[in-house]
Amino acid sequence: MTKISRYAFKECTGLKSLAIPQSVTCIEEYAFEGCTGLQTVSLPNSLTSLEQCAFSGCVGLKSMTIPGSVTVIDRYVFEDCTGLTSVSIPKSVTKISGSAFVNCKGLTGV
């Protein structure tokens, strides 16, 4: 598996933690949108793409570490992640699209 497809886990509210396999290079649009119970995510070093709304509405997320292989954070990736307080963004990221962190009201550290 090299990608997590669009809508793959949309609104899986019972999903609490996630360790994405090293083979995954792309998390497609809306893959985890509305996973309100999701608290921890481990992204692989192979990941190169976080597409639009990938984690939108994941209100349970507290922190996120983006791996150094990612170069672009697409639009609305973390939209409405109101519990998100910190995000670690590596120097490899050359573009953060508009509204990537819209309504992340708890975000205090990047």
ABEGO torsion letter per residue (X at the ends): XABBBBGAABGBAABABBBBBAABABBBBGAABGBAABABBBBBAABABBBBGAABGBAABABBBBBAABABBBBGAABGBAABABBBBBAABABBBBGAABGBAABABX
